[in-house]
Amino acid sequence: MLIIGLAPKGKAQINEDKLGAWYMYFYNTAFNKGPWGIQGDIQYRNFNSLGDLEQLLLRSGLTYKPENTNIKFTLGYGHITTGTYGDIDSTLQENRIYQEILYPVKFGKRFYTNHRFRYEQRFVENQDFRTRYRYNLFLNIPLNQTTMDKNTLYLALYNELFINGERNIGNNKKVEVFDRNRLYAALGFFIKKHLKVQFGVMNQTTNTIAKNQLQLSLHHNIQ
């Protein structure tokens, strides 16, 4: 996450041509296969391939899936440590509360979509209270079979738009309405029915910068 107006003082100019890398683990489970559960993720993000910390993100939430529906609601919390580009070691802390709706829709035999709406309340170090709205459209397309199951190779795509709520963040600073956009393409593979891995590239664009990130992620549906 390239944070405009949020990074620690003395931040060096980010090199847009330098490929970054994000390493991620996503998990979710239902309690006794009932409507309640938890989901979350751990993300280690780097400005380079490894070692130049961009962000460490820890996030988890309580989920509720009403009976006989595919819609999932989440109330969660995240803690984010943001690093500084280059040799500077200073960091900035953020606590975040979020509410989320996840709505999957399948088209035909091969097009698996997910719509995710997320509203965030952000408590950023040395800033006034902030909010943000996010919409993500996911699309998974199995390549070697029609089902998303064991041994399936698939194409994973998404686009996520971020819109700021409060624009005045304190200390006479103001952010734009548009926060960022993320465009992603990857290949995924189901190791087994409830465990898959993805490797791809995400382009993140803000008002001032555009940067590509390699992404390696493990997705675990704990049974």
N, C-alpha and C positions, 0 to 999 in steps of 0.2 A: 504494500500500500504506500504510494508516494503521497505524503501528507503535506499539503500546501498550507502554510501558516500554522503548522502544528509542531514541526520538528524543533529540536533543541537549538539554542543560540549557537552561532558559529558553524552552521551546517554548510558544507561545501556544495558547489554546483554538481548536481547529479549528471553523470555521463549517460546520455540516452542510448548511445551505441553499445554500451557494455551490457551483455546478457546477464540477467539475474536468475536466481533459482529459488523456488519455494518447495519445501518438503512438508507433506500434510498427511494427517491421519484423521479420518471421519468415522464416527461410530454412532449407532443407534440401537435401542433395544426396547422391547415392551415388557412390562411386569406381568408375569404369568400369562402372557399372550392376551392380556386385556387391553382396554383403551388407553391406559396410562403408560408412560415410558420416559426414557431420557435419550437425548442425542447431543452431540457436540463434536468439537474438533480441536486438534492441536496443530499449529502451523509454525514452522520455522522458516522465515523469509530472509533472503539475502540479496544485497545489491549486486553481488558477484555469484560465482558458483557455490562458494562456501566460505564462511568466516566473517564477512562484512555484514553484520546484523542490520537488516532493515526492520523486521518486526518479529517478536515472539508473541503469538496469539493463543490464549487458552480460553475456551468457550464451552459452555454446557447449558442445557435447558431441560425443563420438564415438558413433556409432550402429552397431548390428548388427541386421540383419534376417535370421533363418534362412531358408534356401531353402525354397520352397513353403509359406510361412506369411505371415500379415499382421501378425504381432507384431513390434514394433520395440523394442529395448532401447537405452538411452542412459546413458552415464557422462559427466557434465559438470561444469563450473565456472562460477560466476557472481561478478561483482563488483558491489556495490550501493552507491551513494552516496545517502544519505537527507538531504534538506533539512529546513528548519524552516519551519513555517507563518508567514506574515506577513513582516515586514521584517527579521527576524533572519537573518543569512547563514551561521550555523554549520551544519556537516554532520557526519554520522556514517558510518563505513565498515563494510562487511561483506563477507567472503569466504565463498563457499558452494560446497560440493561436493554433487552430487545424482545419484541413480540413478532411472531412469524406465522404465516399461513403457507402451507405447501399443498399444491393441488395438481396431482398427476393426471394426464389425459393421453390415451393411446389412439393413434390414427392408423387404420389399416393393420397390417401384420408386422410392420417393422419400425414404425415411428413412435418412440416413447418420449413424450414431453413431460416436463414438470414446470409449473409456474410457482415461483416463490416471491411472496410479498413480505418485506421486513421493515419494521419501524424501530429505530434505535434512539435511546436516550444516552447521551455521552457526557461523561465527567472527565474532562481532559485537564491534566496538570497545567496550572497557570492560565486557564481560560475560563470564560463563563460557560454556563450550561448550554449544551448543543443538542440538536436532534437531526436525524437524517432518515430519508425514505429510500428504499431499495427495491428494485424489481428485477428478477432474474428469470430468463426463459432458457431452460435446459432442453436439449434434444439428444437422445441416444438412438443410434441406428445399428442393430446387429448385422454383421457382415457374413458370417459363415452359417448362420441358422436364424430362424425367425424369433426365437425366444431369448430372453435375457437370463441365461442359466449357465450351469457349469460348462466350461470350455468355450464360451461364446466370446468371439472377438468382435468389438464394436467401435463405431465412431462416436465420439463424445464432443458435443458442441454446446456453448452457451454464450449469452450476452447479458451483462448486468449493468443497469443504469443506477447511479447514485445521485440523489437530489438533497441538498441541504435544507433544513428547516430554518432555525434561527441563523441569521447571517452575521449579526454583531457578536463577536466572540471575546470582547474585552480588550483593554489596553489600546483602544482606538483602532482595532483591527476588524476587518470585515471579510467574509468569504462570499464566493459567488453562489448563485442558486445551483448551477451545475457543479457537482463535486468531482465525478469521474465516471468513466465507462470501461468495462472489461470485456474483451472479446477473446474467446478461448476455443481451441481445437486440439483434440487428442485422440490417441488410440487407447482403448481399454480392453481388459481381458478378465473374464470371470475365472478365478482360480478354483472356486467352488461356488455353490449357489448363493451363499451369503457373504462372499469375500471377493472383491475385485480390485484391480490395480489400474491406474491410468497414467499415461505419460504424454505430455503435450506442451503447447506454448500458449501463453496468455499475453495479449497486448493491453496495457493499461494506459488510458489517455485522460489527462486533466486539462485545465485551461492553459497550462504552461509547459507541459511535458508529455511525451509518449515513450514508453519503455516496454521492451519484451522480457518476459520471464519464463524460463523453463518451469514446468510443474510436474512433480512426481507425487502421486497421492494413493493412499490405501483406504478403501471404503469397506467398513465392517458392520454387517447387520448381525448383532450378537443374539443368538437364539437361547 
